[in-house]
Amino acid sequence: MAAAVCLGAFGAHALKARLNAEWLAVYQTGVEYHFYQALGLLLAGILATLWPAQTGFRRSAVCLLSGSLVFSVSLYVLAITGIRWLGAITPVGGVLMILGWILLVWGVWRQRQAGPNPPG
């Protein structure tokens, strides 16, 4: 989350004068999704700590992290460099992020099906 805040501030201050509105919006989209996935990672970590037997939370974290890296980093680099082919890999990150959120919900659902199991 700290990285998302730092990159957002960098975009708002250092890149504002260097990028046009379109490229700045692309960059900010990367920051926005970076932050959302960081929150998801935090939630997945908390849930994995509470219910370590549920593998869905760990799998969710892997998808959220890898999806965020592919999605957000491709947008950061695309906005700064203008290398358009990077836009072709951005959806791969989006699919991984969606899968990460689905796995998170699936893990909660599975835990609820297992019944109350308060931590230790």
C-alpha positions as CSV (number, residue, x, y, z in Angstrom):
1,M,0.0,0.0,0.0
2,A,2.9,2.3,0.7
3,A,4.2,1.7,-2.8
4,A,0.8,2.7,-4.3
5,V,0.8,5.9,-2.3
6,C,4.3,6.7,-3.3
7,L,3.6,6.0,-7.0
8,G,0.4,8.0,-6.8
9,A,2.2,11.0,-5.4
10,F,4.9,10.6,-8.0
11,G,2.3,10.7,-10.7
12,A,0.5,13.6,-9.2
13,H,3.6,15.7,-8.8
14,A,6.5,14.6,-10.9
15,L,4.5,13.3,-13.9
16,K,1.7,15.9,-14.0
17,A,3.9,18.3,-16.0
18,R,5.4,15.7,-18.2
19,L,2.4,13.6,-19.3
20,N,-0.7,14.7,-21.1
21,A,-4.1,14.1,-19.5
22,E,-4.6,10.8,-21.4
23,W,-1.3,9.2,-20.2
24,L,-1.7,10.6,-16.7
25,A,-5.1,8.9,-16.5
26,V,-3.5,5.6,-17.7
27,Y,-0.9,6.0,-14.9
28,Q,-3.5,6.8,-12.3
29,T,-5.5,3.7,-13.3
30,G,-2.5,1.6,-12.5
31,V,-2.1,3.4,-9.1
32,E,-5.8,2.9,-8.3
33,Y,-5.8,-0.8,-9.0
34,H,-2.5,-1.2,-7.3
35,F,-4.0,0.1,-4.1
36,Y,-7.2,-2.0,-4.4
37,Q,-5.1,-5.2,-4.8
38,A,-2.9,-4.2,-1.9
39,L,-6.0,-4.0,0.3
40,G,-7.0,-7.5,-1.1
41,L,-3.6,-8.8,-0.2
42,L,-3.9,-7.5,3.4
43,L,-7.4,-9.1,3.7
44,A,-6.1,-12.4,2.2
45,G,-3.2,-12.4,4.7
46,I,-5.5,-11.8,7.6
47,L,-7.9,-14.5,6.6
48,A,-5.0,-17.0,5.9
49,T,-3.7,-16.3,9.4
50,L,-7.1,-16.9,10.9
51,W,-7.9,-20.0,8.9
52,P,-4.6,-21.5,7.6
53,A,-6.2,-24.7,6.4
54,Q,-8.1,-22.8,3.7
55,T,-5.7,-22.8,0.7
56,G,-8.0,-20.4,-1.2
57,F,-6.6,-17.4,0.7
58,R,-3.0,-18.2,-0.2
59,R,-3.9,-18.8,-3.8
60,S,-5.9,-15.5,-3.8
61,A,-2.8,-13.7,-2.5
62,V,-0.6,-15.1,-5.3
63,C,-3.2,-14.1,-8.0
64,L,-3.7,-10.6,-6.5
65,L,0.0,-9.9,-6.2
66,S,1.0,-11.3,-9.7
67,G,-2.1,-9.6,-11.3
68,S,-1.3,-6.3,-9.7
69,L,2.3,-6.5,-10.9
70,V,1.4,-7.3,-14.4
71,F,-1.5,-4.9,-14.6
72,S,-0.2,-1.9,-12.8
73,V,3.4,-2.1,-13.8
74,S,2.4,-2.4,-17.5
75,L,0.3,0.7,-17.2
76,Y,3.0,2.6,-15.3
77,V,5.6,1.8,-18.0
78,L,3.0,2.4,-20.8
79,A,2.1,5.8,-19.5
80,I,5.8,6.9,-19.0
81,T,7.3,5.4,-22.2
82,G,4.4,5.3,-24.6
83,I,5.3,1.7,-25.6
84,R,1.8,0.6,-26.7
85,W,2.4,-3.2,-26.9
86,L,2.4,-3.2,-23.1
87,G,-1.3,-2.5,-23.3
88,A,-1.6,-6.0,-24.7
89,I,-0.4,-7.7,-21.5
90,T,-2.4,-5.5,-19.1
91,P,-5.6,-7.7,-19.4
92,V,-3.6,-10.7,-18.3
93,G,-3.0,-8.9,-15.0
94,G,-6.7,-8.0,-14.9
95,V,-7.7,-11.6,-15.3
96,L,-5.3,-12.6,-12.5
97,M,-6.8,-9.9,-10.2
98,I,-10.3,-11.1,-10.9
99,L,-9.3,-14.7,-10.2
100,G,-7.7,-13.5,-6.9
101,W,-10.9,-11.9,-5.7
102,I,-12.9,-14.9,-6.7
103,L,-10.6,-17.2,-4.8
104,L,-10.8,-14.9,-1.8
105,V,-14.6,-15.1,-1.8
106,W,-14.4,-18.9,-2.4
107,G,-12.2,-19.3,0.6
108,V,-14.6,-17.4,2.8
109,W,-17.5,-19.4,1.5
110,R,-15.6,-22.7,2.1
111,Q,-14.8,-21.6,5.6
112,R,-18.4,-20.7,6.3
113,Q,-19.4,-24.1,5.0
114,A,-17.0,-25.7,7.4
115,G,-18.7,-24.1,10.3
116,P,-17.5,-21.8,13.1
117,N,-13.9,-22.4,13.9
118,P,-12.6,-19.6,15.9
119,P,-8.8,-19.3,16.0
120,G,-6.8,-20.8,18.8
